Amino acid sequence: VCISNKSPWVCLTCSSVHCGRYVNGHAKKHYEDAQIPMTNHKKTEKQEKVQHTVCMDCSSYSTYCYRCDDFVVNDTKLGLVQKVREHLQNLENSAFTSDRHRKRKLLENSSLNSKLLKVNGSTTALCATGLRNLGNTCFMNAILQSLSNIQQFCCYFKELPAVELRNGKTAGRRTYHTRSQGDNNVSLVEEFRKTLCALWQGSQTAFSPESLFYVVWKIMPNFRGYQQQDAHEFMRYLLDHLHLELQGGFNGVSRSVILQENSNLSASNKCCINGASTVVTAIFGGILQNEVNCLICGTESRKFDPFLDLSLDIPSQFRNKRSKNQESGPMCTLRDCLRSFTDLEELDETELYMCHKCKKKQKSTKKFWIQKLPKVLCLHLKRFHWTAYLRNKVDTYVEFPLRGLDMKCYLLEPENSGPESCLYDLVAVVVHHGSGVGSGHYTAYAAHEGRWFHFNDSTVTLTDEETVGKAKAYILFYVERQARPGADKL
């Protein structure tokens, strides 16, 4: 009807194919049209069976029931749903075989490839792959696309040996998880690796991260269900769980051993969070010095805290800028947010410091210094604030540099750093569109091989630096600039 090839859903009653709930919803209309005769007269048992309520996504093979309004994992006693799934897989495999030669010729002919890119102008990115929305999973998609463009981090996972979780007659076939299988032998690292490998392979068909989402449901109960979640919270949980799993042995191989053997990651990275160092802490890990001074006796207390990202407040003087007239004042910059984070502040009455010399809680000041900068600096802007019973969003635009973010003035010992070791270049931005944390939509901008892309679930488009710079950033990923010989002469 809408001539769309996105998210095709096949009705398991009559085999007609319509676009699914993430496009124009014609599969739902097909279900509703089938319900109309039922309201006119009493339903018989035969008519009850003919209702077109169950569909299957032809891409991810997940099954959806419109009466339950949810994805389902049940099958018939004869396993008819699984038979349809296997039939679709066979069709896809045969189509893939015939299509493989055509794709190979297309990739080999670089001049043709560049011509196609030029024809599409700044609209379609041929080499980038989108991620299907599984039901308000844009928060996950935006983080995955951002991490996939952090080369050192992404390459580490892609180079890990594949771990086969299946055996017997299913070995060698495409993995398909259903939530009814109850697998205990799940690996977040393995599904994360598979997802990263599926991106940037030149496929124009969006990849469905359903297997990864299944593992997320299994090991991160906070993210079960299909409601909107906070992208920053998901990123923290994802990195923490990847870090924990990489520390332990998996399939007889210790991931920390692989990390130590990886020549790209220096053994001097001593920033550890919850145990041994992994690729997560080696790339995202930094160290803060928390300095607290008692205002009564002057006693100073220092504590070192490891971090994977820094959460920055948007200074209060910039928060209420909504109208055009208000926007004409001084613009909030990322430097303002960093300065607010690191500047000396007096703790309020609710945060009194327990002074060991005074033996009681006293008024005090606090200041943060960065003792060690990470290879990838992740900055989270606190756009959501609780006021009474509501969580409001700070919609202020924060200006941020695309190149040359200088972190030297925030360092504890800046004199020990090299001339370019404190400079960072932007590689990805996560943006939240909408007013509330439990609603709205997440997209991401990321740089790949010198070009900027906009990732909006299954849709990926080429964009430019000017558009990226205008985004109301929620999470910013900066990569440490590598010192190049003779760079100062340029």
C-alpha positions in Angstrom: 0.0 0.0 0.0 2.7 2.5 1.0 5.4 0.9 -1.2 7.8 0.7 1.8 10.4 -1.9 2.2 11.0 -1.0 5.9 9.9 -3.3 8.7 7.8 -5.8 6.6 5.4 -7.8 8.8 3.7 -11.0 7.5 0.3 -11.9 8.9 0.5 -15.5 10.2 -3.2 -16.1 9.3 -3.3 -15.2 5.7 0.3 -14.5 4.7 -0.3 -11.0 3.5 2.6 -8.6 4.0 2.2 -5.1 5.4 4.5 -2.5 7.0 4.8 -2.9 10.7 4.2 -0.7 13.7 7.4 1.4 13.2 6.5 2.7 9.7 2.9 3.5 8.7 1.2 0.7 10.7 -0.6 -1.0 7.9 -0.2 -4.4 9.6 -2.3 -2.9 12.5 -4.9 -1.7 10.1 -5.1 -5.2 8.6 -5.8 -6.5 12.1 -8.4 -3.8 12.8 -10.2 -4.5 9.4 -10.4 -8.2 10.3 -12.1 -7.3 13.6 -15.0 -5.3 12.0 -17.3 -8.2 11.1 -16.9 -9.6 14.6 -18.7 -6.7 16.2 -21.9 -7.2 14.1 -23.0 -10.6 15.3 -22.1 -13.1 17.9 -18.7 -14.7 17.5 -18.6 -18.4 16.8 -15.7 -20.6 17.6 -14.7 -20.9 13.9 -14.8 -17.1 13.5 -12.6 -16.7 16.6 -9.9 -18.7 15.0 -9.9 -16.7 11.8 -8.9 -13.4 13.5 -5.7 -11.9 12.0 -4.0 -11.0 15.3 -0.5 -12.4 15.0 2.2 -11.1 12.8 5.9 -11.8 12.3 8.6 -9.3 11.5 10.3 -10.6 8.3 13.6 -9.1 9.3 14.0 -10.0 13.0 11.6 -12.9 13.0 10.0 -11.7 16.2 6.3 -12.4 16.7 3.8 -9.8 17.7 0.2 -10.1 18.8 -2.1 -7.1 18.4 -4.7 -8.4 20.8 -2.0 -8.6 23.6 -0.3 -5.5 22.2 3.1 -7.1 22.8 5.7 -9.3 21.4 5.1 -13.0 22.2 7.3 -16.1 22.5 4.6 -18.8 22.6 4.3 -21.2 19.7 1.6 -23.8 18.6 1.9 -27.4 19.7 3.1 -28.2 16.2 5.7 -25.5 16.2 4.1 -23.7 13.2 5.5 -20.3 14.1 9.0 -21.7 14.1 8.4 -23.4 10.7 7.4 -20.0 9.2 10.5 -18.5 10.8 12.8 -21.2 9.2 11.0 -20.8 5.8 11.7 -17.0 5.9 15.4 -17.7 6.9 15.7 -20.1 3.9 14.3 -17.4 1.6 16.6 -14.8 3.0 19.7 -17.1 2.6 18.9 -17.9 -1.0 18.3 -14.2 -1.8 21.6 -13.4 0.0 23.5 -15.9 -2.1 22.2 -14.5 -5.4 22.7 -10.9 -4.2 26.3 -11.4 -2.9 28.0 -11.3 -6.3 26.2 -8.1 -7.2 27.3 -6.4 -4.0 30.9 -7.6 -4.4 31.1 -6.0 -7.9 29.5 -2.8 -6.5 32.1 -2.6 -3.7 35.0 -3.4 -6.0 34.1 -0.7 -8.4 35.1 2.3 -6.3 34.3 4.9 -9.0 30.7 3.5 -9.2 30.5 3.6 -5.4 31.5 7.3 -5.3 29.1 8.1 -8.1 26.2 6.6 -6.2 27.2 8.6 -3.2 27.3 11.8 -5.2 23.9 11.2 -6.8 22.4 10.9 -3.4 24.1 14.1 -2.3 23.8 14.7 1.4 20.8 12.4 2.0 21.7 8.7 2.1 24.9 7.1 3.5 25.6 4.0 1.5 28.1 2.4 3.9 26.3 3.0 7.2 23.7 0.6 8.7 20.8 1.7 10.8 19.4 -0.1 13.9 15.8 -1.2 14.0 13.6 0.3 16.8 12.2 -2.7 18.8 9.7 -0.5 20.6 11.1 2.7 22.3 14.7 1.4 22.0 16.0 4.6 20.4 17.9 5.2 23.7 19.9 2.0 23.1 20.4 2.6 19.3 21.8 6.1 19.8 24.4 4.7 22.3 25.3 1.7 20.1 25.9 3.9 17.1 28.0 6.3 19.1 30.2 3.6 20.5 30.5 1.9 17.1 32.3 5.0 15.9 34.9 5.1 18.6 37.4 3.2 16.6 39.8 1.9 19.3 36.9 0.7 21.4 34.9 -0.8 18.6 37.9 -2.6 16.9 38.8 -4.3 20.1 35.4 -6.1 20.3 35.2 -6.8 16.5 38.6 -8.5 16.7 37.6 -10.8 19.6 37.1 -14.5 18.6 33.5 -15.4 18.0 31.9 -17.5 20.8 29.5 -20.1 19.6 26.6 -20.3 22.0 24.8 -23.0 20.0 25.6 -26.6 19.2 24.1 -29.6 17.4 22.0 -29.1 14.3 21.6 -25.3 14.9 25.4 -24.7 14.8 26.5 -22.4 12.0 23.1 -20.9 11.4 22.0 -17.4 12.3 21.5 -16.9 16.0 17.9 -16.3 17.0 17.0 -15.8 20.6 13.5 -15.9 22.0 12.7 -15.0 25.6 11.1 -18.4 26.2 14.4 -20.3 25.7 15.6 -19.3 29.2 19.3 -19.4 28.2 21.5 -18.9 31.2 24.6 -19.0 28.9 24.2 -15.5 27.6 27.1 -13.1 26.9 26.7 -9.4 26.6 30.2 -9.2 25.2 29.4 -11.6 22.4 26.1 -10.0 21.4 27.7 -6.5 21.6 30.5 -7.9 19.3 28.0 -9.2 16.8 26.1 -5.9 16.7 29.2 -3.9 16.1 30.3 -6.3 13.3 26.9 -5.9 11.7 27.3 -2.1 11.5 29.5 -0.4 8.8 29.4 -3.4 6.5 27.7 -1.6 3.7 24.2 -3.2 4.2 21.4 -0.9 3.3 19.0 -3.0 5.4 18.7 -1.9 9.0 20.1 -4.4 11.6 17.8 -5.7 14.3 19.6 -5.7 17.7 17.0 -8.1 19.2 19.6 -10.7 20.4 21.5 -8.0 22.2 18.2 -6.5 23.7 17.3 -10.0 24.9 20.6 -10.2 26.8 20.1 -6.6 28.2 16.6 -7.8 29.5 18.3 -10.8 31.0 21.1 -9.1 32.9 19.8 -5.5 33.3 16.3 -5.8 34.8 16.0 -1.9 34.9 15.6 -2.0 31.1 12.9 -4.6 30.7 9.8 -3.6 28.9 9.3 -1.2 26.0 9.0 2.1 27.7 11.5 4.9 27.0 14.7 4.8 29.0 17.5 7.3 29.8 20.3 6.9 27.3 23.0 8.0 29.7 21.8 5.5 32.4 21.8 2.7 29.7 25.4 3.6 28.6 26.6 3.4 32.2 24.9 0.0 32.8 26.2 -1.3 29.4 29.8 -0.2 30.1 29.8 -1.5 33.7 28.5 -4.9 32.6 30.9 -5.2 29.7 33.7 -4.3 32.1 32.6 -7.0 34.6 32.2 -9.7 32.0 35.5 -8.9 30.4 37.2 -9.3 33.8 36.0 -12.8 34.2 36.8 -15.8 32.1 34.4 -16.5 29.2 34.6 -19.7 27.1 37.9 -20.5 28.9 39.6 -17.3 27.8 40.2 -14.4 30.2 39.3 -11.2 28.4 41.8 -9.3 30.6 44.5 -11.5 29.2 43.4 -10.6 25.7 43.5 -6.9 26.7 47.1 -7.3 28.0 48.1 -8.9 24.7 46.5 -6.2 22.6 49.4 -4.0 21.5 47.1 -1.1 20.8 46.2 -0.7 24.4 49.1 0.4 26.6 49.9 -1.5 29.8 50.4 1.8 31.5 46.6 2.3 31.8 46.2 1.8 35.5 42.7 3.3 35.9 40.7 0.3 37.3 37.1 0.3 38.3 35.9 -2.7 40.3 39.0 -4.8 39.8 41.3 -5.5 36.9 41.7 -3.1 33.9 39.7 -3.9 30.8 39.2 -2.2 27.4 36.4 -0.2 29.0 38.6 1.4 31.7 41.6 1.6 29.4 39.7 3.8 27.0 37.0 5.6 29.0 38.6 5.5 32.4 39.9 8.6 34.1 40.7 9.7 37.6 39.3 12.6 39.6 40.8 14.2 42.7 38.1 15.2 45.2 39.5 17.9 47.5 37.4 18.9 50.6 38.5 21.7 53.0 37.0 22.2 56.5 36.1 26.0 56.8 36.5 25.8 60.6 40.0 24.3 61.1 41.3 24.2 57.6 41.9 20.5 57.5 42.2 19.2 53.9 40.9 15.8 52.7 41.8 14.3 49.3 40.3 11.3 47.6 40.9 9.8 44.2 37.8 8.6 42.3 37.9 6.7 39.0 35.3 7.7 36.4 34.0 6.6 33.0 32.2 9.8 32.2 31.7 13.2 33.8 28.2 14.5 34.5 28.1 18.3 34.1 25.5 20.7 35.4 24.2 23.4 33.0 24.8 26.6 35.1 21.6 28.0 36.6 22.0 31.4 34.9 21.5 29.7 31.5 18.7 27.3 32.3 15.6 29.4 31.8 16.5 30.7 28.3 13.4 29.7 26.2 12.2 32.7 24.2 14.1 34.4 21.4 14.6 37.5 23.6 16.2 35.5 26.4 18.5 33.7 23.9 20.0 37.0 23.0 22.0 37.0 26.3 25.4 35.3 26.8 25.4 31.8 25.3 26.2 28.8 27.5 29.3 26.9 26.4 30.8 23.6 27.3 33.6 25.4 29.0 31.0 27.1 31.3 29.7 23.6 32.3 33.3 22.3 32.8 34.1 25.3 34.9 31.0 24.9 37.0 32.0 21.2 37.6 35.6 22.0 38.7 35.3 25.4 40.4 35.5 25.7 44.2 32.1 25.5 45.8 30.8 25.7 49.4 28.8 22.6 50.4 25.3 23.4 51.6 23.7 22.4 54.9 22.6 19.0 53.6 26.2 18.1 52.6 28.1 18.9 55.7 31.6 17.3 55.8 32.6 15.1 58.7 35.9 16.6 59.8 38.2 14.1 61.4 40.0 16.9 63.3 36.9 18.7 64.6 35.2 15.3 65.2 31.9 16.6 63.8 30.2 17.7 60.6 31.4 21.1 59.6 30.9 23.6 56.7 33.4 23.0 54.0 34.4 23.6 50.4 34.8 21.1 47.6 36.8 21.2 44.4 37.4 18.6 41.7 40.7 18.2 39.7 41.2 15.8 36.9 44.2 13.7 37.9 44.2 11.5 34.8 42.4 12.2 31.5 40.9 9.2 29.5 41.6 8.3 25.9 37.9 9.0 25.2 36.3 11.7 27.3 32.6 11.2 27.7 30.7 14.3 28.9 27.1 14.0 30.1 25.1 17.2 30.3 22.5 17.1 33.1 19.4 18.1 31.2 16.9 16.4 33.6 16.2 17.8 37.0 13.7 16.9 39.7 11.5 19.7 40.9 8.9 18.6 43.5 7.3 15.6 41.8 8.3 16.3 38.3 11.4 15.7 36.3 11.9 18.7 34.0 14.2 19.0 31.1 16.8 21.9 30.7 16.4 22.7 27.0 19.3 25.2 26.9 21.6 25.1 23.9 25.2 24.5 25.0 27.9 25.4 22.5 30.6 22.8 22.1 33.7 22.6 20.0 34.0 20.0 17.2 37.8 20.1 17.4 40.5 21.1 19.9 38.7 20.9 23.3 41.5 21.8 25.6 41.3 20.1 29.0 44.7 21.3 30.4 43.3 24.0 32.7 41.2 21.3 34.6 44.2 19.0 35.2 45.8 18.6 38.7 49.3 18.7 37.3 49.1 20.3 33.8 52.9 20.8 33.7 53.4 17.0 33.3 51.2 16.8 30.2 52.4 17.0 26.6 51.5 19.9 24.2 48.7 17.9 22.5 47.8 15.3 25.1 45.0 17.5 26.5 43.3 18.3 23.2 40.2 16.3 22.2 38.2 16.1 19.0 34.5 15.3 18.9 33.5 11.9 17.5 29.9 11.4 18.5 26.9 13.3 20.1 23.7 11.8 21.5 20.7 14.2 21.3 17.4 13.9 23.2 14.3 15.4 21.4 11.3 16.1 23.5 10.4 17.4 26.9 10.7 14.5 29.4 13.1 11.7 30.2 10.3 9.1 29.9 9.2 10.3 26.5 10.7 12.0 23.5 13.2 10.4 21.1 17.0 9.8 20.9 19.2 10.2 17.9 23.0 10.4 17.4 25.5 12.2 15.3 28.9 10.5 14.7 32.0 11.0 12.6 33.3 8.1 10.5 36.3 8.4 8.2 36.0 12.2 8.0 32.2 12.4 7.3 29.4 13.1 9.8 26.3 10.9 9.9 23.0 11.3 11.6 21.7 8.0 13.1 17.9 8.0 13.6 17.1 4.3 14.4 16.9 2.5 11.0 17.5 5.7 9.0 21.1 7.0 8.5 21.8 10.2 6.6 24.9 12.2 5.7 25.1 15.5 7.4 27.6 18.4 7.9 29.5 19.9 10.8 27.3 23.0 10.9 24.2 20.8 11.6 26.1 18.8 14.3 27.3 22.0 16.0 23.6 23.2 16.3 22.5 20.1 18.1 21.3 20.3 21.7 23.7 17.7 23.0 22.9 15.3 25.8 26.1 13.2 25.7 29.3 14.2 24.0 32.1 11.8 23.1 35.6 13.3 22.6 38.6 11.3 21.4 42.1 12.3 22.6 44.1 13.9 19.7 47.1 11.9 18.6 50.3 13.9 18.4 51.5 13.8 14.8 55.1 14.4 13.8 55.5 17.8 12.3 51.9 18.8 13.2 53.2 22.1 14.7 54.5 23.1 11.3 51.0 22.9 9.7 
